[in-house]
Amino acid sequence: MSNHSIVIPVKDLAAATSFYSTAFGVEPHTDTPYYVGFNVGGQEIGLNPNVQVTKMTGPVVYWDTDDLDAKVAEVQAAGGTVVRPVSQVGGGTSLALLTDPAGNQVGFISTSG
């Protein structure tokens, strides 16, 4: 399993986009009202303004998995709690957000296109 992306929760998307464009030295490859994505040296870093929807409390690393439903079930069986169930986010991509028993968040993502 490899790291797919790091998603940072933000309250002010415009201010965060300006900040991270300067900090990373690159312009975003995706700039929408619900997600701004940067490619920084091959690493996907996204800004998520939907903090209330996802209950994100800090940056979340999303890990690639071939079978998202199976991974979510496996992590739940190990004591994880679903924060955002498996959902389609477009372009053949699905993701899920869970917490570990201590409340730390971890995401899983599957891309088919």
Residue frames relative to the residue before (quaternion, step in Angstrom):
aa qw qx qy qz dx dy dz
M 1.0000 0.0000 0.0000 0.0000 0.00 0.00 0.00
S 0.1171 -0.8006 0.5855 0.0497 3.57 -0.93 0.89
N 0.5897 -0.5551 0.4585 0.3659 3.51 -1.32 0.43
H 0.2360 -0.7807 0.5659 0.1204 3.58 -0.79 1.01
S 0.7975 -0.1735 0.1592 0.5555 3.58 0.75 -1.01
I 0.2769 -0.6965 0.6328 0.1943 3.50 -1.38 0.37
V 0.1092 -0.8036 0.5843 0.0290 3.58 -0.75 1.07
I 0.1911 -0.7919 0.5776 0.0525 3.53 -0.81 1.14
P 0.3398 -0.7338 0.5431 0.2262 3.63 -0.73 0.97
V 0.0198 -0.7979 0.6022 -0.0183 3.58 -0.98 0.87
K 0.3924 -0.7079 0.5340 0.2444 3.56 -1.17 0.57
D 0.7698 0.2168 -0.1079 0.5905 3.58 1.02 -0.83
L 0.2920 -0.8126 0.4802 0.1543 3.56 -0.06 1.35
A 0.6533 0.5186 -0.3265 0.4446 3.61 0.91 -0.84
A 0.6742 0.4833 -0.2958 0.4737 3.59 0.90 -0.92
A 0.6628 0.4998 -0.3083 0.4646 3.59 0.97 -0.84
T 0.6270 0.5326 -0.3386 0.4568 3.60 1.01 -0.78
S 0.6521 0.5056 -0.3071 0.4742 3.57 0.94 -0.87
F 0.6595 0.5206 -0.3016 0.4507 3.57 0.91 -0.95
Y 0.7432 0.4226 -0.2412 0.4593 3.57 0.71 -1.08
S 0.5630 0.5630 -0.3936 0.4596 3.62 1.15 -0.47
T 0.6772 0.4668 -0.2769 0.4967 3.55 0.98 -0.87
A 0.6758 0.5107 -0.3016 0.4377 3.58 0.84 -0.97
F 0.7449 0.3923 -0.2125 0.4960 3.59 0.93 -0.91
G 0.3707 -0.7489 0.4742 0.2771 3.60 1.18 -0.45
V 0.6726 0.4136 -0.3023 0.5340 3.59 1.20 0.55
E 0.4450 -0.6463 0.5458 0.2939 3.52 -1.27 0.48
P 0.5705 -0.5993 0.4201 0.3727 3.63 -1.09 0.52
H 0.4001 -0.6880 0.5486 0.2563 3.56 -1.17 0.63
T 0.7512 0.1764 -0.1184 0.6250 3.59 1.26 -0.42
D 0.0496 0.7957 -0.5993 0.0730 3.57 -0.79 1.02
T 0.1887 0.7753 -0.5680 0.2017 3.56 -0.03 1.36
P 0.6502 -0.5204 0.3684 0.4132 3.61 -1.20 0.21
Y 0.7540 0.3841 -0.2086 0.4904 3.63 1.17 -0.42
Y 0.7997 0.0418 -0.0307 0.5981 3.63 1.25 -0.10
V 0.0525 -0.7472 0.6612 0.0418 3.53 -1.07 0.81
G 0.0956 -0.8326 0.5456 0.0043 3.55 -0.69 1.12
F 0.1414 -0.7680 0.6224 0.0534 3.52 -1.11 0.87
N 0.2084 -0.7084 0.6495 0.1815 3.54 -1.24 0.51
V 0.0131 -0.8052 0.5901 -0.0571 3.55 -0.43 1.26
G 0.8268 -0.1711 0.0665 0.5317 3.56 -0.21 1.28
G 0.7317 -0.4102 0.2251 0.4957 3.58 1.08 0.73
Q 0.6221 0.5135 -0.3389 0.4843 3.60 1.28 -0.09
E 0.3343 -0.7203 0.5729 0.2029 3.59 -0.84 1.00
I 0.0283 0.7611 -0.6466 0.0436 3.56 -0.87 1.06
G 0.0753 -0.8302 0.5523 -0.0107 3.55 -0.65 1.15
L 0.2944 -0.7110 0.6093 0.1912 3.51 -1.30 0.50
N 0.1185 -0.8038 0.5826 0.0240 3.58 -0.80 1.06
P 0.2036 -0.8052 0.5453 0.1133 3.61 -0.48 1.16
N 0.5957 0.5968 -0.3475 0.4101 3.60 1.27 -0.11
V 0.0470 0.8544 -0.5147 0.0535 3.56 0.94 0.92
Q 0.6643 0.5082 -0.3161 0.4477 3.60 0.91 -0.84
V 0.6529 0.5232 -0.3105 0.4511 3.58 1.04 -0.76
T 0.7851 0.3484 -0.1689 0.4835 3.57 0.84 -0.98
K 0.3235 -0.7662 0.4888 0.2633 3.60 1.27 -0.29
M 0.2521 0.7773 -0.5333 0.2187 3.57 1.10 0.70
T 0.1882 -0.7983 0.5660 0.0835 3.55 -1.01 0.85
G 0.7815 -0.0137 0.0139 0.6236 3.58 1.28 -0.13
P 0.7298 -0.3835 0.2817 0.4910 3.59 -1.22 -0.03
V 0.1566 -0.7776 0.6051 0.0683 3.55 -1.07 0.81
V 0.2745 -0.7286 0.6043 0.1688 3.55 -0.95 0.91
Y 0.1926 -0.7632 0.6091 0.0973 3.55 -0.90 1.00
W 0.2095 -0.7966 0.5625 0.0715 3.55 -0.76 1.13
D 0.4962 -0.6548 0.4945 0.2835 3.55 -1.06 0.88
T 0.0938 0.7620 -0.6394 0.0428 3.53 -1.14 0.71
D 0.4732 -0.6862 0.4780 0.2769 3.57 -1.04 0.74
D 0.7836 0.1948 -0.0884 0.5833 3.59 1.12 -0.68
L 0.2425 -0.8308 0.4878 0.1143 3.53 0.12 1.34
D 0.6590 0.5092 -0.3227 0.4498 3.61 0.85 -0.89
A 0.6642 0.4978 -0.3033 0.4679 3.59 0.94 -0.87
K 0.6467 0.5162 -0.3240 0.4586 3.60 0.98 -0.82
V 0.6443 0.5116 -0.3284 0.4640 3.60 0.93 -0.85
A 0.6529 0.5046 -0.3139 0.4696 3.62 0.91 -0.87
E 0.6487 0.5245 -0.3087 0.4569 3.58 0.98 -0.86
V 0.6843 0.4756 -0.2814 0.4757 3.58 0.92 -0.92
Q 0.6147 0.5250 -0.3460 0.4762 3.60 1.06 -0.69
A 0.6549 0.5172 -0.3116 0.4545 3.59 0.94 -0.85
A 0.6837 0.4644 -0.2765 0.4903 3.56 1.19 -0.55
G 0.6994 -0.4851 0.2635 0.4540 3.60 1.27 0.20
G 0.4829 0.6745 -0.4303 0.3560 3.58 1.29 0.10
T 0.2588 -0.7432 0.5997 0.1451 3.54 -1.29 0.51
V 0.4094 -0.7112 0.5157 0.2464 3.57 -0.88 0.93
V 0.1997 -0.7542 0.6181 0.0963 3.56 -0.94 1.01
R 0.7619 0.0297 0.0046 0.6470 3.56 1.03 -0.90
P 0.3516 -0.7561 0.5080 0.2158 3.60 -0.49 1.14
V 0.7144 -0.4122 0.3307 0.4587 3.54 -1.30 0.22
S 0.1290 0.7897 -0.5870 0.1235 3.55 -0.77 1.05
Q 0.4788 -0.6417 0.5225 0.2932 3.53 -1.19 0.66
V 0.1159 -0.8053 0.5782 0.0607 3.57 -0.94 0.87
G 0.6872 -0.4882 0.2663 0.4675 3.57 1.29 0.23
G 0.8259 0.2583 -0.1867 0.4651 3.51 -1.25 0.48
G 0.6546 -0.5220 0.3147 0.4473 3.57 1.13 0.57
T 0.5661 0.5956 -0.3726 0.4313 3.56 1.27 0.33
S 0.0596 -0.7628 0.6436 0.0170 3.55 -1.05 0.90
L 0.0194 -0.8010 0.5980 0.0198 3.54 -1.16 0.57
A 0.1226 -0.7497 0.6441 0.0901 3.51 -1.38 0.27
L 0.1937 -0.7660 0.6043 0.1027 3.56 -1.17 0.66
L 0.0156 -0.8017 0.5963 -0.0381 3.56 -0.84 1.02
T 0.2862 -0.7036 0.6009 0.2490 3.53 -1.34 0.06
D 0.4512 -0.6343 0.5456 0.3105 3.52 -1.26 0.48
P 0.7296 -0.4343 0.2691 0.4546 3.65 -1.17 0.09
A 0.6833 0.4665 -0.2885 0.4820 3.60 1.20 -0.46
G 0.5981 -0.5998 0.3471 0.4025 3.59 1.29 0.01
N 0.4666 0.6558 -0.4600 0.3749 3.61 1.25 0.11
Q 0.3661 -0.7614 0.4964 0.1997 3.56 -0.92 0.88
V 0.0099 -0.7596 0.6502 -0.0158 3.52 -1.18 0.76
G 0.1913 -0.7944 0.5694 0.0898 3.54 -0.96 0.89
F 0.1617 -0.7466 0.6360 0.1094 3.51 -1.31 0.47
I 0.0833 -0.8052 0.5870 -0.0146 3.54 -1.01 0.89
S 0.0864 -0.7713 0.6297 0.0324 3.52 -1.15 0.74
T 0.0850 -0.7948 0.6003 0.0271 3.56 -0.85 0.97
S 0.1015 -0.8027 0.5863 0.0418 3.52 -0.95 0.91
G 0.8093 0.1702 -0.1093 0.5515 3.56 1.20 0.14
